Amino acid sequence: MFDPATLSYDANGLIPAIAQDHATGEVLMMAWMNAESVARTLESGRVTYWSRSRQAFWAKGETSGHVQRLVELRVDCDRDCLLLLVEQEGPACHTNRRSCFYTAVRGGAETEIMKPML
């Protein structure tokens, strides 16, 4: 049985988690998790992160309805970063874009490459 305590967390007890669409491979977002949010995610199947600003758990989509369902959790070789393969309902970004990575640097300038979905 997987034990979240075996992961390598930073000094604040956090580990970066990258959410990726399981079907398309599109990188959707990056957020932070702690051992409890990893355990909650594995138990419920709904991705739960740790909010550094609110110092609280947040299940993705609990207010927006844009839920992330865990398909598979992967651990990197150093055990200090997670890859969450997810099924995403609606936009993943709080700006209502499919991905938080909607700005590209091209030719030395920032370019918006994705418009809001809503």
Beta strands, then each sheet from edge to edge (+ up, - down):
strand 1: 15-21
strand 2: 27-33
strand 3: 48-51
strand 4: 56-59
strand 5: 68-75
strand 6: 82-88
strand 7: 103-106
strand 8: 109-112
sheet 1: 2+ 1- 6- 5+
sheet 2: 3+ 4-
sheet 3: 7+ 8-
end
